[in-house]
Amino acid sequence: MGRKPTPINRDYTVFIFFIKYKIQLSMVTPKTKISYKGKEHVKLVITCKYPASKSGNTANEVWNIVLDFTNIKTIFPTIVRNYVTYPDTTQKKIGTIRDMTFGGKTLSIGIEKLTKISEKKRTLAYTSLDGLPVTNYLGVMSVKGSNACTLTWTITYDQSPIDKKFAKFLTGLFVKGEIEIAKVIGLK
């Protein structure tokens, strides 16, 4: 006769689920770095690692969201308006402009222009044309990896005088965006 199976302790099962869930969330927690150079230059780097999926498509899913420059609401669902202006009637994406309304007090509008795409390197760059209290704004989003991947969002700009609270605000905004990408691809 075989042994009777030991009943599973319900608390133990909940604990294992909690640990597994916590580990998954820690894998999609963006890391941030804010640096200042001189009296005017600010650099924000927000990096998020996304775990591999069983389908083997995590990097492609993240890249497709980044590449869809006109659908910024996927990354920032709190946007209340997004007008898109295309450079011409072709399929050309470079030069596309997105004119967004956020509805917040710190940042209410933003007008950005797509300046570069490298599908091979999975890199996209854009500039801010209006809406931010900064100059020489450049945003670069880069996805590295074949399944598990890292999204690095680098923003540089000039501001005189530098407003460190605004830099932290922007960093928090981009952290929320990277977490939203994880939700969209089913990692929450």
N, C-alpha and C positions, 0 to 999 in steps of 0.2 A: 504494500500500500504506500502511496506517495504522501508526502507531507502536505498539510493544508496550506494554501497560500496565505501569506501574511497580509492582512488588510492594509491598504495604503492610508497613511495618516493624512487627513485632509489638510492640516496646517502645513505639512511638509510639501504637499502638492502646490499649495498657494505660494509657499516660499520659493520653490523652484520656478514657478511661473514669474514671480516678481523678479528674481535674479535674472532670468532669461530676458524679460522685458527691459529691465534696467540696463543690461549689457547692450541690447539693441539700441536703446536711446543714446547711450554713451557713444555709440559708433556714428551717430549723426549729430553730434554736438559740435558746432563750428568753433574753431579757435580763432582768436583775433589778435592783431598787432597794430598799434597806432604809433607812428613815428613822425617826428617833426625835424625838419632840416632848415636851419637858418631861422629867419623871422617870419617867413611866409609859407613855406612848403609843407604839405601834409600828405602822408601816405597811410592808407588803410589796407590791411590785408586780412581777408576773412577766408579761412580754409575749412572745408568740411569733407570728411571721409564718409563715403557711402559704401555699405557692405555689398559683397557679391550676392547676386540673386540666383535662384535655382535655374532660371531661364537663361542666365548668362548675359543679360542685357542691361545691367544697371548703368554702365557708362554711357551706352547709347541713349537710354531714357533720360538721363541727366543732360546729355549734350543736346538732345532734341528740344528740351525745354529751354535751355540757354539760347539755342539757335533761333527759336521762334521769337525774334525781337519784337514783333508787333503784338504778341500776346502776353504782355507783362503782367496782366491780371492773374496769370497762373502762379507767378512768383509772389506777387503782392495783391492778394484778393481784396484788400481794403481800398484799392483804387476805385474811384467813383466815375471816372471818365477817362477814355483813351482814344484820342483821334490819331489816325495814321495818315501820313503823306508819303506816297511812293515817289521815287526819283523820276520815273517814266513809266511807260506802259509795258515794258519788258519784265522778265522775271528777275531782273537785277535787284539785289537787296541793299547793296552799299548805297548810302545816301538816304535811306528810309528814315523818316522822322516820326517819333512818337511824342505826342503832346498829352501829358497826363495831369489829372487832378486827383490829389490824395485826400483832400478834405480835412487835413490836420492843421494845427496851429503852427507847428515848427516848420513843416514843409507842406505847402498847399498845392504847388504846381511844379512840374518839371518837364522841360522840353529837351529831348535827347536825339542825337543823330548817330546812326550806325556808320562806322568808318572803316571797319575791317572785319573780314571773316576768313579764317583758314580752317576749312573742313578737315584737312589732313592733320593739322595740329590741334584741332578742336578748340580753337581760340576765337573769341569775338571781342571787338573793341567798339566803344562808343564815346561820344563827347556830350557834355551838357551845353546846350545853347542858351537856356534861360531857366529861371526859377530857383537857382541856388545862390547864396551869398558868397560865391567863390569865382575864381577865374582859372583858366587852363585845366578844367576838369577832364579827366580821362578815366574811363572804367574799362577794365579788361577782365573777361571771364574765360577761364581755361579749365578744361576737363582732361585729366590724365588717368589712364588705366584702361583695361579691356573689359572687365566685368566690375569687380570692386573698383572704385574710382575716387579721385579727389577733385573737388571743384574749388578752384582758387579764384576769388574775386578781389582784384586789386584796384584801388581807387587812388588817384593822385590829384591834387589840386593846390592852388595857391589861395591864400586868404590873409589879408592884412587889416587889422591884427588877427592872429590865429585865435579862433574860438574853440577851445578844447571841448566845451559842452556840445557844440555842434558836431565835432568829429566823433564824439561818443554816440551822439544821436544817430548819425549816419551809419556807424558801425553796427549799432543795434538793429537798424532797419535792414541791413544786408544779412545779418545773422538770422533774422526772422524769415527773410527770403530763402536762405539756404535750407532752413528747417521746413519751410513750406514745400520746397522741391521734394524733400524726403517724404512728406505726407502725400504729395501727388503721385509719387511712384510706389506708394504702398509700404513705406518703411515706418510708419507711425503705429 
